[in-house]
Amino acid sequence: MTHHSPSLRQKLDRLFAYFHRRDEPEPTTVAVAAMATEHSGTAVSPDLLDAARCGEVDALPTAVADALCDVFGVDRDYLRLSGGRDIDIDQRLRLWTAVRDRGLQHFAARAVDLSRDDLELLIDEVNRSAVDDPS
C-alpha cells in the first residue's frame, strides 16, 4: 500500500482533533493561536490558522509551525516535512485519537517495528471496536 503525506490542512485538522479530551470539544483556532503565541513568543495569527485549515495556505513559517507542534505536543517534523516521517507521526495521531474516541481505557502500544500497513490495520481495528459506556 502506498502511503501519502497529508496536506497541511489535513495535518492541522488532525492536530485539532487530537488535542482535547474525549468529553471536550476541539479547541478553536483563536485559542490555539493564543497558546502558541504565549508558548513561543512568536505571533501566531488565528487568521493564518483558519486560512491553512481551509486549504488557502500550503505552508506555515517555520517558527509558527514549531510553535504549533510544541503546543500540540508533537514532533516538529510533523509540520516541517512532507512524504516521510510526517506520515508516521500522522498515523500515530490517528491511532491515539481513535483510541480516545472509542473509549478504550487500557490500550498498550509497545510495538516499535510495525510497518505503515500494520498501523493502518491497527487503526481500522480500533475504529471498529465498541465504545465503552462511561456510566
Backbone bond lengths (Angstrom), bond angles and torsions (degrees), N, CA, C in turn:
res aa  C-N    CA-C-N  psi(-1)  N-CA   C-N-CA  omega(-1)  CA-C   N-CA-C  phi
1 M - - - 1.451 - - 1.527 108.58 -
2 T 1.309 116.18 137.33 1.453 121.35 177.10 1.516 109.28 -89.80
3 H 1.315 115.72 132.60 1.472 121.20 -179.92 1.516 108.22 -111.20
4 H 1.325 115.79 123.82 1.454 121.54 -177.82 1.518 110.32 -103.45
5 S 1.288 114.72 147.62 1.452 120.47 177.44 1.525 109.56 -69.41
6 P 1.326 116.47 135.34 1.464 118.37 176.21 1.532 110.72 -70.14
7 S 1.311 115.97 155.25 1.467 121.14 176.46 1.533 108.84 -72.61
8 L 1.319 115.97 167.60 1.467 120.23 175.89 1.524 109.71 -57.43
9 R 1.313 116.41 -42.24 1.466 120.93 178.97 1.529 110.85 -57.62
10 Q 1.326 117.20 -46.65 1.459 121.14 179.46 1.529 111.52 -65.51
11 K 1.316 116.35 -40.07 1.466 119.99 179.67 1.529 111.12 -63.18
12 L 1.322 116.51 -45.48 1.465 119.32 179.29 1.522 110.97 -64.59
13 D 1.316 117.00 -43.01 1.460 119.59 177.38 1.536 110.49 -59.65
14 R 1.333 116.32 -40.28 1.462 120.55 178.88 1.531 110.75 -64.26
15 L 1.345 117.48 -41.72 1.462 120.66 179.64 1.523 111.21 -64.68
16 F 1.323 116.57 -43.50 1.463 119.82 179.46 1.537 110.19 -64.01
17 A 1.324 117.01 -39.18 1.471 120.74 179.30 1.519 111.25 -68.15
18 Y 1.318 116.83 -34.21 1.467 122.31 -178.18 1.527 112.47 -74.72
19 F 1.320 117.47 -32.96 1.461 122.84 -166.25 1.534 113.65 -90.27
20 H 1.285 116.36 58.42 1.466 119.77 171.89 1.514 108.92 -167.45
21 R 1.313 115.36 160.80 1.463 120.51 177.35 1.520 109.32 -74.63
22 R 1.295 115.60 160.63 1.464 121.53 -177.30 1.526 112.23 -57.81
23 D 1.315 116.74 -36.15 1.460 120.99 -175.77 1.533 112.86 -93.98
24 E 1.327 117.53 14.04 1.458 121.92 -179.62 1.530 110.13 -121.99
25 P 1.323 117.17 154.32 1.471 119.28 174.27 1.524 109.87 -75.22
26 E 1.319 116.50 160.80 1.459 118.33 176.73 1.526 108.73 -68.18
27 P 1.325 117.55 153.58 1.461 119.86 -177.97 1.527 111.64 -69.09
28 T 1.309 115.66 156.97 1.465 121.06 177.23 1.530 109.30 -82.10
29 T 1.315 116.04 162.16 1.464 119.00 176.69 1.529 110.76 -65.43
30 V 1.319 117.06 -33.48 1.469 120.60 177.99 1.528 109.72 -63.14
31 A 1.328 117.06 -44.89 1.471 120.53 -179.88 1.526 111.44 -65.07
32 V 1.318 116.97 -43.37 1.470 120.38 -179.82 1.521 110.30 -66.12
33 A 1.321 117.89 -42.17 1.464 120.84 178.76 1.526 110.29 -61.18
34 A 1.323 116.84 -41.99 1.470 120.37 178.83 1.530 111.16 -64.60
35 M 1.347 117.40 -43.66 1.467 120.23 178.91 1.526 110.85 -63.07
36 A 1.326 116.77 -42.97 1.463 120.76 -178.76 1.529 110.93 -66.43
37 T 1.316 116.62 -40.53 1.464 120.77 178.59 1.520 110.09 -64.16
38 E 1.314 116.60 -46.01 1.466 120.92 -179.69 1.520 111.32 -64.53
39 H 1.305 116.46 -42.66 1.466 121.71 -176.94 1.530 112.13 -66.48
40 S 1.329 116.25 -40.63 1.460 119.55 -170.61 1.522 114.79 -104.93
41 G 1.334 116.95 -21.44 1.458 119.48 -172.94 1.521 112.04 81.07
42 T 1.329 117.05 -4.03 1.462 122.60 176.41 1.523 107.87 -92.20
43 A 1.328 116.39 130.40 1.465 119.67 179.53 1.528 109.38 -67.61
44 V 1.325 115.47 120.73 1.459 121.81 176.80 1.519 107.16 -114.48
45 S 1.299 115.91 116.29 1.454 122.38 -175.38 1.525 111.25 -85.12
46 P 1.332 117.32 129.76 1.467 119.51 173.41 1.533 111.61 -59.80
47 D 1.341 116.83 -33.50 1.468 120.24 178.69 1.521 111.18 -64.05
48 L 1.333 117.25 -38.49 1.462 120.87 177.25 1.525 110.10 -64.86
49 L 1.319 116.76 -42.73 1.474 120.41 178.32 1.527 110.66 -63.59
50 D 1.320 116.66 -43.78 1.472 119.93 178.05 1.527 110.90 -60.76
51 A 1.321 116.27 -43.40 1.468 120.22 -179.95 1.523 110.72 -63.95
52 A 1.326 116.87 -40.69 1.468 120.41 178.97 1.521 110.67 -67.37
53 R 1.319 117.43 -38.27 1.467 120.75 179.84 1.522 111.91 -72.43
54 C 1.313 117.46 -18.56 1.468 121.57 175.91 1.519 111.93 -92.36
55 G 1.320 117.15 -3.83 1.453 120.52 179.81 1.517 114.24 86.59
56 E 1.325 117.44 8.36 1.464 121.16 -179.69 1.530 112.07 -81.97
57 V 1.329 117.04 -16.87 1.465 122.86 179.88 1.517 107.29 -123.60
58 D 1.329 116.52 129.27 1.462 121.40 -177.22 1.517 113.77 -95.35
59 A 1.325 117.96 -17.75 1.463 121.47 -178.91 1.518 108.99 -150.44
60 L 1.314 114.94 149.37 1.459 121.35 177.32 1.522 109.16 -106.76
61 P 1.341 117.12 151.38 1.460 118.27 171.53 1.537 109.09 -56.74
62 T 1.309 116.50 144.71 1.470 120.87 -175.47 1.526 111.82 -54.93
63 A 1.310 118.37 -42.85 1.469 121.02 -178.61 1.530 110.94 -62.50
64 V 1.316 117.10 -38.24 1.469 121.06 178.83 1.527 109.78 -70.27
65 A 1.332 117.14 -45.44 1.464 120.92 178.80 1.525 110.62 -59.36
66 D 1.330 116.56 -43.76 1.461 120.33 179.96 1.527 111.30 -64.77
67 A 1.324 116.60 -41.60 1.468 120.24 179.08 1.528 110.50 -61.85
68 L 1.316 116.97 -42.13 1.467 120.43 179.11 1.526 111.06 -64.18
69 C 1.329 116.65 -46.41 1.469 120.01 179.84 1.525 110.63 -60.60
70 D 1.330 116.93 -40.11 1.463 120.13 178.91 1.525 111.37 -62.87
71 V 1.327 116.58 -43.41 1.468 120.46 179.74 1.529 110.76 -65.54
72 F 1.318 116.93 -42.80 1.461 120.88 -178.38 1.527 112.33 -77.34
73 G 1.329 116.80 -13.14 1.457 120.31 177.83 1.521 114.08 76.70
74 V 1.322 116.48 33.46 1.464 120.67 178.10 1.524 109.55 -119.65
75 D 1.304 115.40 158.93 1.456 121.86 178.52 1.522 109.84 -58.32
76 R 1.321 116.24 137.25 1.466 121.30 -178.72 1.526 113.23 -60.21
77 D 1.317 117.10 -23.12 1.471 119.72 178.38 1.520 112.45 -61.24
78 Y 1.319 116.97 -22.72 1.466 119.57 -176.60 1.526 111.73 -58.42
79 L 1.322 117.54 -44.77 1.463 120.11 -179.53 1.519 112.75 -97.04
80 R 1.317 117.70 -2.48 1.470 121.04 179.29 1.523 112.25 -95.81
81 L 1.314 117.65 -34.55 1.454 122.46 -171.70 1.518 111.99 -103.83
82 S 1.319 114.28 164.11 1.457 120.63 174.20 1.520 108.83 -145.79
83 G 1.319 116.23 125.59 1.456 120.98 175.07 1.504 115.27 89.98
84 G 1.291 118.27 16.14 1.460 120.68 -179.18 1.521 111.41 -145.14
85 R 1.310 114.35 -114.41 1.458 120.55 -176.28 1.533 111.99 -61.10
86 D 1.327 117.25 -27.01 1.463 120.14 179.13 1.527 111.58 -62.30
87 I 1.324 117.36 -31.23 1.466 120.58 177.32 1.525 109.67 -64.80
88 D 1.324 116.77 -42.59 1.467 120.82 179.18 1.530 111.15 -64.45
89 I 1.313 116.97 -43.18 1.466 121.15 178.17 1.523 109.48 -62.95
90 D 1.323 116.84 -42.90 1.457 121.28 179.85 1.526 111.31 -59.97
91 Q 1.317 116.89 -42.87 1.469 119.54 178.96 1.523 110.55 -61.50
92 R 1.302 117.39 -41.43 1.463 119.73 -179.84 1.526 111.84 -67.26
93 L 1.325 117.07 -38.16 1.466 120.00 174.97 1.523 110.76 -61.95
94 R 1.328 116.37 -43.38 1.463 120.16 178.25 1.519 111.01 -63.04
95 L 1.329 117.12 -40.95 1.463 120.77 179.49 1.517 110.86 -63.18
96 W 1.342 118.05 -51.11 1.460 120.26 -176.68 1.524 112.23 -67.85
97 T 1.318 117.91 -32.14 1.460 120.32 175.28 1.526 109.92 -66.47
98 A 1.328 117.15 -41.63 1.475 121.00 177.93 1.524 110.90 -64.79
99 V 1.331 117.15 -41.29 1.472 120.61 178.23 1.528 109.29 -59.73
100 R 1.320 117.03 -47.42 1.469 120.92 179.14 1.527 110.90 -62.35
101 D 1.323 116.58 -49.75 1.464 120.59 -174.63 1.520 112.88 -67.75
102 R 1.313 117.51 -27.75 1.465 120.52 178.82 1.525 111.15 -85.49
103 G 1.321 117.42 -4.95 1.455 120.62 176.64 1.514 114.16 76.07
104 L 1.312 117.48 23.50 1.465 120.45 179.65 1.524 108.64 -75.38
105 Q 1.315 116.18 120.33 1.455 121.41 -174.29 1.523 113.92 -90.42
106 H 1.311 117.63 -26.00 1.458 120.42 -173.58 1.522 110.19 -131.24
107 F 1.304 115.83 70.41 1.459 121.27 -179.36 1.523 108.04 -106.80
108 A 1.304 116.70 117.57 1.464 121.40 178.72 1.522 108.80 -105.29
109 A 1.323 115.52 135.84 1.461 120.20 -179.01 1.525 108.91 -129.54
110 R 1.307 115.04 84.82 1.456 119.67 -178.21 1.527 113.08 -100.90
111 A 1.298 118.37 -13.02 1.465 121.75 -178.36 1.522 109.30 -70.74
112 V 1.303 116.18 126.16 1.457 120.21 -178.82 1.519 112.67 -110.31
113 D 1.325 116.84 -6.67 1.455 119.18 -175.74 1.526 113.09 -115.71
114 L 1.332 117.00 27.75 1.455 119.72 176.73 1.520 109.72 -73.30
115 S 1.304 116.24 139.89 1.458 120.49 175.84 1.532 109.01 -75.91
116 R 1.303 116.42 168.09 1.462 120.28 176.31 1.525 110.51 -61.40
117 D 1.319 116.82 -37.43 1.468 120.03 177.42 1.519 110.79 -64.28
118 D 1.345 116.68 -42.12 1.468 120.56 177.75 1.519 110.97 -61.39
119 L 1.332 116.74 -41.73 1.465 119.90 178.87 1.514 111.58 -64.37
120 E 1.329 117.50 -38.28 1.467 119.94 177.22 1.530 110.50 -62.18
121 L 1.321 116.65 -41.11 1.468 120.29 177.06 1.525 110.95 -63.07
122 L 1.319 116.67 -41.61 1.460 121.00 179.23 1.529 110.80 -64.70
123 I 1.323 117.51 -43.14 1.470 121.52 177.72 1.527 110.02 -60.63
124 D 1.319 116.37 -44.69 1.473 120.21 177.89 1.526 111.12 -60.55
125 E 1.311 116.95 -42.37 1.472 121.22 -179.88 1.534 110.84 -64.34
126 V 1.312 116.59 -43.97 1.472 119.95 178.16 1.522 109.80 -62.31
127 N 1.315 117.32 -42.77 1.472 120.51 179.79 1.523 112.83 -64.37
128 R 1.322 117.55 -25.19 1.465 120.89 177.78 1.521 112.51 -86.99
129 S 1.316 118.23 -11.92 1.462 120.82 -176.66 1.532 111.44 -70.56
130 A 1.305 115.36 155.81 1.454 121.54 -178.57 1.521 110.52 -72.49
131 V 1.314 116.18 144.01 1.438 122.39 176.64 1.527 108.79 -80.54
132 D 1.330 115.69 132.60 1.463 119.51 176.07 1.521 109.50 -70.51
133 D 1.312 116.25 143.48 1.452 121.84 175.08 1.526 107.57 -88.68
134 P 1.355 118.86 113.13 1.455 120.89 -175.99 1.522 114.11 -69.70
135 S 1.320 119.00 -9.38 1.468 120.28 -178.19 1.508 112.82 -88.18
